[in-house]
């Protein structure tokens, strides 16, 4: 497609991988990044938009997290710190000529279809620019807008409250009674951090249970063990992995935590070695869900109440794409159907990289998605006819609902299956292109679905 102009929105891992793949296809790439450095959530820029905290480390091992085209250094630990990962992403951007394509401090304000092109408006300080592009790759991430309990719990609380997004270091908890609400990786990390400085044990509250997987099993990273089982159907993998986990560390209930609502691999497990240690030593104490707030106390669903000074709500994030309107996103960005979790069904020149929830690491996923987008925009890959795309999306959604239920089924992917499937999809698209199927044929109308 010659000098096809592509706007990539975001310079986190997804945006960097997209820009690299597009540049390798000879396309004209501009990356819009509102921060002042590459790396996204792994490279806090001081404006409070990144959720990275001081103790943050990968919860997937480097061998299962690194870009295939840019391995992490062999001498690194299995679970690198956020600082190391941020530096790694900056080096990746430099190594593949991406850094020079990034406009730092530029925030996408609006993306609109104008006949056969995309109009992208960006704000940079007091200035606003509008430019036209042939395609747009959305790679803005989805850990930016904190999700607070809704509706809010009844009652009033006299102490301090914050979302996990705003947590950086445990000094703020020194000498204070702390309650952490949530069962995800951030909740566990924050509870452990706080337990070393708080006044008394940290309370860890959750309505739902989750499986807790240690970072190491049998002397090697646990996700490497899980990857070895990837050839099996997921239900068989689930039974094998649950048995191994139970033999290795017991069940969450044996630590006072709630029973997981679903089997392993149905929802993302929490990966932590340290939370189990702090629970068994009484430095973190499990509590059921919150019932109501009562001044200086929190009342739980079992009728017990505890005095608390600080509540940390580790309750997740909303998926937001503020520069696209509902014409493209529908009523809920989380439920937006995409072919291969990449291409908009009404116009594939609007592509999404990283808009998924993986059972494993993100970097290999966005690397594979980026190569798919680049092959299409370079004219080497042909999409199947629209009817086949819609049918594939319906099948994927039905399978996701069967496996994961109604919690973000459209966004869910099985890491090993998906990373293996996208190269096959590229090969199929190359064959379609060789047979003369249409490639890179943007529509000139607004979407109809």
C-alpha positions as CSV (number, residue, x, y, z in Angstrom):
1,X,0.0,0.0,0.0
2,X,3.0,2.3,-0.4
3,X,2.9,5.3,2.0
4,X,-0.3,4.4,3.9
5,X,-0.5,6.7,6.9
6,X,-1.3,5.1,10.2
7,X,-2.0,6.7,13.6
8,X,-1.2,4.5,16.6
9,X,-2.8,5.8,19.7
10,X,-0.7,4.9,22.8
11,X,3.0,4.1,23.3
12,X,2.6,1.3,25.8
13,X,3.5,-2.3,24.9
14,X,0.6,-2.6,22.5
15,X,1.4,0.7,20.7
16,X,5.1,0.0,20.5
17,X,4.6,-3.5,19.1
18,X,2.1,-2.0,16.5
19,X,4.4,0.7,15.4
20,X,7.3,-1.7,15.0
21,X,5.3,-4.1,12.9
22,X,3.9,-1.3,10.7
23,X,7.3,0.2,10.2
24,X,8.7,-3.1,9.1
25,X,6.0,-3.2,6.4
26,X,7.2,0.2,5.2
27,X,4.1,2.1,6.4
28,X,4.1,5.8,7.5
29,X,3.5,5.6,11.3
30,X,2.7,8.3,13.9
31,X,2.3,7.3,17.5
32,X,0.4,9.6,19.8
33,X,1.3,9.3,23.5
34,X,0.0,11.5,26.2
35,X,2.9,10.7,28.6
36,X,6.5,11.8,28.2
37,X,8.1,8.4,27.7
38,X,7.4,5.0,26.1
39,X,6.2,2.1,28.1
40,X,2.6,2.9,29.2
41,X,1.7,1.6,32.6
42,X,5.2,0.3,33.1
43,X,6.8,3.7,32.8
44,X,5.1,6.2,35.3
45,X,5.5,9.7,34.1
46,X,4.6,11.6,37.2
47,X,1.1,12.7,36.1
48,X,-0.7,9.9,38.1
49,X,-2.2,8.2,35.1
50,X,-0.1,5.0,35.5
51,X,-1.2,2.4,38.1
52,X,2.3,1.1,38.6
53,X,3.4,1.0,42.3
54,X,6.9,0.7,43.7
55,X,6.8,-3.0,44.5
56,X,5.2,-4.0,41.2
57,X,6.8,-7.0,39.4
58,X,5.7,-9.2,36.5
59,X,3.3,-11.9,37.7
60,X,4.1,-13.9,34.5
61,X,7.7,-15.1,34.0
62,X,10.0,-13.3,31.6
63,X,10.2,-16.4,29.3
64,X,6.4,-16.2,28.9
65,X,6.2,-12.4,28.8
66,X,9.0,-11.2,26.5
67,X,8.5,-10.2,22.9
68,X,9.6,-13.0,20.6
69,X,11.5,-10.5,18.5
70,X,13.2,-8.9,21.5
71,X,14.1,-11.4,24.3
72,X,14.6,-10.1,27.8
73,X,18.2,-10.4,29.1
74,X,19.2,-13.9,30.2
75,X,20.7,-12.6,33.5
76,X,17.4,-11.0,34.6
77,X,15.3,-12.6,37.3
78,X,12.3,-14.7,36.3
79,X,9.9,-12.0,37.5
80,X,11.4,-8.6,36.7
81,X,10.4,-5.3,38.4
82,X,8.3,-2.7,36.8
83,X,11.4,-0.5,36.4
84,X,13.2,-3.2,34.5
85,X,10.2,-3.8,32.2
86,X,9.8,-0.1,31.6
87,X,13.5,0.1,30.6
88,X,13.0,-2.9,28.4
89,X,10.1,-1.3,26.5
90,X,12.1,1.9,26.0
91,X,15.0,-0.2,24.6
92,X,12.6,-2.0,22.3
93,X,11.3,1.3,21.0
94,X,14.8,2.5,20.3
95,X,16.0,-0.8,18.7
96,X,13.2,-0.8,16.1
97,X,13.1,2.9,15.3
98,X,9.8,3.5,17.0
99,X,10.9,6.2,19.5
100,X,11.4,8.8,16.7
101,X,7.8,8.2,15.6
102,X,6.3,9.0,19.0
103,X,4.8,12.4,19.7
104,X,5.0,12.6,23.4
105,X,2.6,14.8,25.3
106,X,-0.1,14.3,22.6
107,X,-3.4,13.0,23.7
108,X,-6.0,11.8,21.1
109,X,-9.1,14.0,21.5
110,X,-11.4,12.6,18.7
111,X,-11.1,10.0,16.0
112,X,-13.8,10.4,13.2
113,X,-14.4,8.8,9.8
114,X,-14.2,11.3,7.0
115,X,-15.1,9.6,3.7
116,X,-12.1,7.3,3.0
117,X,-9.9,8.7,5.7
118,X,-9.7,9.0,9.5
119,X,-9.6,12.5,11.0
120,X,-7.5,12.4,14.2
121,X,-7.6,15.4,16.6
122,X,-4.9,15.5,19.2
123,X,-4.2,17.9,22.1
124,X,-0.6,18.9,23.0
125,X,-0.5,21.4,25.7
126,X,-2.6,24.4,24.6
127,X,-2.3,23.3,21.0
128,X,-4.8,21.2,19.0
129,X,-3.9,19.5,15.7
130,X,-6.0,17.7,13.2
131,X,-4.5,15.3,10.7
132,X,-5.8,12.7,8.2
133,X,-4.8,9.0,8.2
134,X,-5.6,6.0,6.2
135,X,-5.9,3.8,9.3
136,X,-6.0,4.0,13.1
137,X,-4.7,1.5,15.5
138,X,-6.1,1.9,19.0
139,X,-3.6,0.8,21.7
140,X,-4.5,3.0,24.6
141,X,-4.8,0.2,27.2
142,X,-7.6,-0.4,29.7
143,X,-6.1,0.2,33.1
144,X,-6.6,3.9,33.3
145,X,-10.1,4.6,34.7
146,X,-10.6,3.2,38.2
147,X,-13.7,1.2,38.9
148,X,-15.2,2.0,42.3
149,X,-17.9,0.0,43.9
150,X,-21.3,0.7,42.2
151,X,-23.6,1.3,43.8
152,X,-21.5,2.6,46.7
153,X,-21.8,0.8,50.0
154,X,-24.3,2.3,52.4
155,X,-23.1,4.4,55.3
156,X,-20.3,6.9,55.7
157,X,-16.6,6.3,56.4
158,X,-14.5,8.7,58.6
159,X,-11.1,7.5,57.4
160,X,-9.2,7.8,54.1
161,X,-10.2,5.9,50.9
162,X,-8.2,5.4,47.7
163,X,-8.3,3.2,44.7
164,X,-5.4,0.9,44.0
165,X,-4.7,3.0,40.9
166,X,-3.4,5.7,43.2
167,X,-1.3,3.5,45.4
168,X,2.5,4.0,45.1
169,X,4.3,2.9,48.3
170,X,3.4,1.7,51.8
171,X,4.6,4.6,53.8
172,X,1.0,6.0,53.8
173,X,-0.1,3.0,55.8
174,X,2.4,3.4,58.6
175,X,0.7,3.0,62.0
176,X,-2.7,2.8,60.5
177,X,-5.4,0.1,60.4
178,X,-5.8,-0.9,56.7
179,X,-8.5,-2.7,54.8
180,X,-7.9,-3.8,51.2
181,X,-11.0,-4.8,49.2
182,X,-10.3,-7.2,46.3
183,X,-8.7,-10.5,45.4
184,X,-6.7,-9.6,42.3
185,X,-2.9,-9.2,42.0
186,X,-2.9,-5.6,43.0
187,X,-5.0,-6.3,46.1
188,X,-2.6,-9.0,47.2
189,X,0.5,-6.9,46.6
190,X,-0.9,-3.9,48.4
191,X,-2.1,-6.0,51.4
192,X,1.4,-7.5,51.7
193,X,3.1,-4.2,51.4
194,X,0.9,-2.6,54.0
195,X,1.3,-5.6,56.4
196,X,4.9,-4.6,57.1
197,X,4.0,-1.1,58.4
198,X,0.4,-1.1,59.4
199,X,-1.0,-1.0,62.9
200,X,-2.1,-4.6,63.4
201,X,-2.9,-7.1,60.7
202,X,-4.2,-5.9,57.3
203,X,-7.7,-6.9,56.6
204,X,-8.3,-8.4,53.1
205,X,-12.0,-8.4,52.1
206,X,-13.6,-10.1,49.1
207,X,-17.1,-11.3,48.1
208,X,-15.7,-13.7,45.6
209,X,-12.9,-16.1,45.9
210,X,-10.1,-16.8,43.4
211,X,-7.4,-19.3,43.0
212,X,-4.0,-18.2,44.3
213,X,-1.1,-19.6,42.3
214,X,2.5,-19.2,43.6
215,X,5.1,-17.9,41.2
216,X,7.0,-21.1,41.4
217,X,5.9,-24.7,41.3
218,X,8.4,-27.6,41.4
219,X,11.3,-25.3,41.1
220,X,10.3,-23.5,38.0
221,X,7.9,-20.6,37.1
222,X,4.3,-21.8,37.5
223,X,3.2,-20.3,34.2
224,X,5.8,-22.4,32.4
225,X,4.3,-25.5,34.0
226,X,0.9,-24.3,32.8
227,X,2.2,-23.7,29.3
228,X,3.4,-27.3,29.1
229,X,-0.2,-28.3,29.5
230,X,-1.5,-26.0,26.7
231,X,-1.8,-28.8,24.2
232,X,-4.7,-30.3,26.3
233,X,-8.3,-29.1,26.1
234,X,-8.8,-26.5,28.8
235,X,-11.2,-28.6,30.9
236,X,-8.5,-31.3,31.2
237,X,-5.9,-28.7,31.8
238,X,-8.1,-27.3,34.5
239,X,-8.4,-30.6,36.4
240,X,-4.7,-31.3,36.2
241,X,-3.7,-27.9,37.2
242,X,-6.2,-27.7,40.1
243,X,-4.8,-31.0,41.4
244,X,-1.2,-29.8,41.2
245,X,-2.1,-26.6,42.9
246,X,-4.0,-28.3,45.7
247,X,-1.1,-30.6,46.4
248,X,1.4,-27.7,46.3
249,X,-0.3,-25.0,48.4
250,X,-3.8,-26.3,49.4
251,X,-7.0,-24.4,48.7
252,X,-7.8,-20.7,49.3
253,X,-10.2,-21.8,52.0
254,X,-7.4,-23.3,54.0
255,X,-6.0,-19.8,54.4
256,X,-9.4,-18.3,55.4
257,X,-10.1,-16.9,52.0
258,X,-13.5,-17.5,50.2
259,X,-13.9,-20.5,48.0
260,X,-13.3,-19.7,44.3
261,X,-16.6,-19.3,42.4
262,X,-15.2,-21.0,39.3
263,X,-12.6,-23.6,38.4
264,X,-9.0,-22.6,37.6
265,X,-8.6,-21.1,34.1
266,X,-12.1,-19.8,34.1
267,X,-11.0,-16.5,35.7
268,X,-7.5,-15.1,35.9
269,X,-5.9,-16.5,39.0
270,X,-4.1,-14.3,41.5
271,X,-0.3,-14.9,41.3
272,X,1.5,-14.4,44.5
273,X,3.9,-16.2,46.8
274,X,3.9,-13.6,49.5
275,X,0.2,-13.3,50.3
276,X,0.1,-16.9,51.6
277,X,3.1,-16.3,53.8
278,X,1.5,-13.2,55.3
279,X,-1.8,-15.0,55.8
280,X,-0.3,-17.9,57.6
281,X,1.7,-15.6,59.9
282,X,-1.4,-13.6,60.8
283,X,-0.1,-10.3,59.3
284,X,-2.9,-10.3,56.7
285,X,-6.4,-11.6,57.9
286,X,-9.2,-12.5,55.5
287,X,-12.6,-11.0,55.9
288,X,-15.8,-11.5,53.9
289,X,-17.4,-8.8,51.7
290,X,-18.3,-5.4,53.0
291,X,-21.8,-4.9,54.1
292,X,-21.7,-1.2,55.0
293,X,-19.6,1.7,56.3
294,X,-20.1,2.9,59.8
295,X,-18.0,5.9,60.7
296,X,-14.6,4.6,61.9
297,X,-15.7,1.0,61.4
298,X,-16.5,-1.3,58.5
299,X,-19.2,-3.9,58.9
300,X,-18.8,-7.1,57.0
301,X,-21.4,-9.5,55.6
302,X,-21.0,-12.0,58.4
303,X,-22.0,-9.3,60.9
304,X,-18.6,-8.6,62.3
305,X,-17.1,-5.1,62.4
306,X,-13.6,-3.7,62.5
307,X,-12.1,-0.3,63.1
308,X,-10.3,0.9,60.0
309,X,-8.3,4.0,59.2
310,X,-7.7,3.4,55.4
311,X,-9.7,1.5,52.8
312,X,-8.0,0.6,49.5
313,X,-10.5,-0.4,46.8
314,X,-8.7,-2.8,44.5
315,X,-11.8,-3.2,42.4
316,X,-10.5,-3.0,38.8
317,X,-10.9,-0.7,35.9
318,X,-13.4,0.4,33.3
319,X,-12.6,-0.1,29.7
320,X,-12.7,3.4,28.1
321,X,-11.8,4.7,24.7
322,X,-12.7,8.3,25.1
323,X,-11.7,9.5,21.6
324,X,-14.2,7.2,19.8
325,X,-17.9,7.7,20.1
326,X,-20.7,5.1,20.4
327,X,-21.1,5.0,16.7
328,X,-18.0,2.7,16.7
329,X,-18.0,1.4,20.3
330,X,-21.6,0.6,20.8
331,X,-23.1,0.9,24.3
332,X,-20.2,-0.8,26.0
333,X,-16.5,-0.9,24.8
334,X,-16.0,-4.1,26.7
335,X,-18.6,-5.8,24.6
336,X,-17.5,-4.5,21.2
337,X,-17.2,-7.4,18.8
338,X,-13.9,-7.5,16.8
339,X,-12.7,-10.0,14.3
340,X,-9.8,-11.9,15.9
341,X,-10.1,-9.3,18.7
342,X,-8.4,-6.9,16.3
343,X,-10.5,-5.6,13.4
344,X,-13.7,-3.6,13.7
345,X,-16.4,-5.4,11.8
346,X,-17.6,-2.4,9.9
347,X,-14.2,-1.0,8.9
348,X,-11.0,-3.0,9.4
349,X,-8.9,0.2,9.0
350,X,-9.9,0.8,12.6
351,X,-8.0,-1.8,14.5
352,X,-7.4,-2.6,18.2
353,X,-4.3,-4.0,19.8
354,X,-4.4,-5.0,23.4
355,X,-8.2,-4.7,23.9
356,X,-8.4,-8.2,25.5
357,X,-8.2,-10.0,28.8
358,X,-5.6,-12.8,28.5
359,X,-5.1,-15.9,30.7
360,X,-1.4,-15.2,30.4
361,X,1.0,-12.4,29.6
362,X,0.1,-9.4,27.4
363,X,3.3,-8.8,25.4
364,X,3.2,-11.9,23.2
365,X,-0.5,-11.3,22.5
366,X,0.0,-7.7,21.3
367,X,3.0,-8.7,19.3
368,X,0.9,-11.2,17.4
369,X,-2.0,-8.8,17.0
370,X,0.4,-6.1,15.7
371,X,1.8,-8.4,13.0
372,X,-1.8,-9.2,11.9
373,X,-2.7,-5.5,11.6
374,X,0.5,-4.7,9.7
375,X,0.0,-7.5,7.3
376,X,-3.5,-6.3,6.5
377,X,-2.6,-2.6,6.1
378,X,0.4,-3.5,4.0
379,X,-1.9,-5.3,1.6
380,X,-0.4,-8.8,2.1
381,X,-3.3,-10.2,4.2
382,X,-6.9,-10.5,3.1
383,X,-9.8,-10.7,5.6
384,X,-12.5,-13.3,5.0
385,X,-15.9,-12.0,3.7
386,X,-17.9,-10.0,6.3
387,X,-20.4,-12.9,6.8
388,X,-17.5,-15.2,7.8
389,X,-16.1,-12.6,10.2
390,X,-19.4,-12.1,11.9
391,X,-19.8,-15.9,12.2
392,X,-16.3,-16.3,13.7
393,X,-17.1,-13.6,16.2
394,X,-20.3,-15.3,17.3
395,X,-18.5,-18.6,17.7
396,X,-15.8,-17.1,19.8
397,X,-18.3,-15.3,22.0
398,X,-20.3,-18.5,22.5
399,X,-17.2,-20.4,23.5
400,X,-16.1,-17.6,25.8
401,X,-19.5,-17.5,27.6
402,X,-19.4,-21.2,28.0
403,X,-15.9,-21.0,29.6
404,X,-15.9,-17.7,31.4
405,X,-19.5,-16.8,31.9
406,X,-20.9,-13.3,31.7
407,X,-17.8,-11.4,33.0
408,X,-16.3,-9.7,30.0
409,X,-16.7,-12.7,27.7
410,X,-16.1,-10.7,24.5
411,X,-12.6,-9.6,25.7
412,X,-11.5,-13.0,26.9
413,X,-8.8,-15.0,25.2
414,X,-6.9,-18.2,26.1
415,X,-3.2,-17.1,25.9
416,X,-1.6,-20.2,24.4
417,X,-4.4,-20.9,22.0
418,X,-4.7,-17.3,20.8
419,X,-0.9,-16.8,20.3
420,X,-0.8,-20.0,18.3
421,X,-3.9,-19.1,16.3
422,X,-2.9,-15.7,15.0
423,X,0.1,-16.8,12.9
424,X,-2.2,-19.4,11.3
425,X,-4.8,-16.6,10.6
426,X,-2.0,-14.6,8.9
427,X,-1.1,-17.6,6.7
428,X,-4.8,-18.1,5.8
429,X,-5.1,-14.4,4.9
430,X,-2.0,-14.6,2.7
431,X,-3.6,-17.5,0.8
432,X,-6.9,-15.5,0.5
433,X,-4.8,-12.6,-0.9
434,X,-3.1,-14.8,-3.4
435,X,-6.5,-16.0,-4.6
436,X,-7.4,-12.4,-5.3
437,X,-9.5,-11.6,-2.2
438,X,-9.9,-7.9,-1.4
439,X,-7.3,-6.4,0.8
440,X,-7.3,-3.0,2.6
441,X,-10.6,-1.8,1.2
442,X,-11.9,0.8,3.7
443,X,-15.6,1.7,3.7
444,X,-16.7,5.3,3.3
445,X,-19.8,5.0,5.6
446,X,-20.4,5.0,9.3
447,X,-20.9,1.5,10.9
448,X,-24.3,-0.1,10.8
449,X,-23.9,-2.6,13.6
